[in-house]
């Protein structure tokens, strides 16, 4: 049964100013992790020129994403058991150590290994920041803060490539990693000073078997989506083997978690409608967002002739739509206490945007594409953080971190699966459209403006037309999937937002500003709700 406790409970004793100070530390941590998902991309050609290892180039990105993906659910559960403050600081330290090591790398293998270390830290920064804000701010007031989380996530998708290009061109590619050090030290100092300390839950029992199976299963899924259609054919023994192993491990994980005393993925969460809808829609939103980020710059470069140098700016309209919608919806939720309308409207808007993107062709102007991107960004912004809020408002206190990490995890997995699946569909569609035209260009990954410039005018026109048709077909496939998300959000139950935090209880006394109560004294009961320390 979902937790629907609400009004009549007291609000908490932290003032808005205190919350903003805490929030600044959390935002710095989230900025580190979100920025590093994108900042390296524009530096990769220079990195390979200095370190070599071109054949392993993709692993510079994959190693980070893999380590981040496998560690996210673990951070969520460990935060529930041991408290989140020190765990958040550990994640910052691990991330900083990985950043320094990356900047000192002397060959490609070292860089790949140290990027994985970075990912192990980065996996905890985003999910723990979202869970900590849930510890100190009541759901009724949380919308205004979580809207900014969504804005940071979206803005770094544009800022990252721009900063990476700036550092590479004007300083050195190593500054892509050096820049994390002052930010990380500042985040560590701020969180040490302002995050309230609390208590861990009794005598926690770690689910070692479940953790091991989960890490292995996620590793197989990430490798499957990364290698499929690129390193190996989808029908190759390697990919089919990864599919089979992933399926078996997920079945084994379910069986283990049903019996575990403190499961890393609490099976009981899957009996809650809000949790199931939030994770499902987050998966679909991940598909839509990461597919757009991956394929829209290709369309603008090849079809509209935009410069690849400014590839980060090409997505600025999408991110502005996401940022504005995320912040505005958070403010409205805090004022009204109503949130269901935002994911319903957001997924409907995203469906419309995908439908419009599927109509693009060689005659579509860059202005039209800009409008479509703004609509898609707004749809994602209205939905993404609201689903986290809805989940946190209904799950039990003991599962807050696990539930929050699950929503983030499903969104990341949606991105991996979506980019891999739609990439395969795009390459297949492009190959079939070019078949018989005798046009000497490769698949989508090698289909560049430079390759087109080398063709005669008539061949170039045919190639661009084939490219546009193949790419817009990808968005057409996404329309029914995002429409499904719109249907699912209509089934979301709107439980009134609580005016107290999980760490507070209705009997704690007067409230102020809807924020969290002061930390419990040292003598509090060992089975108290999860704390921050």
Buried (B, 14 or more C-beta within 10 A) or exposed (E): EBBEBBEEBBBBBBEBEBBEBBBBBBBBBBBBBBBBBBBBBBBBEBBBEEBEBEEBBBBBBBBBBBBBBBBBBBBBBBBBBBBBBBBBBBBBEBBBBBBBBBBEBEEBEBBBBBBBBBBBBBBBBBBBBBBBBBBBBBBBBBBBBBBBBBBBBBBBBBBBBBBBBBBBEEEBBBBBBBBBEEBBEBBBEBBEEBBBEBBBBEEBEBBEBBBBBBBBBBBBBBBBBBBBBBEBBBEBEBBBEBBEBBEEBBEBBBEBBEEBEBBBBBBEBEEBEBBBBBBBBBBBBBBBBBBBBBBBBBBBBBBBEBEBEBBBBBBBBBBBBBBBBBBBBBEBBBEEBEBBBBBBBBBBBBBBBBBBBBEBEBEBEBEBBBBBBBBBBBBBBBBBBBBBBBBBBBBBBBBBBBBBBBBBBBBBBBBBBBBBBBBBBBBBBBBEBBEEEEBEBEBBEEBBBEBBEEBEEEBBEBBBBBBBBBBBBBBBBBBEBBBBBBEBBEEBEBBBBBBBBBBBBBEBEEBEBBBBBBBBEEEEEEEBBBBBB
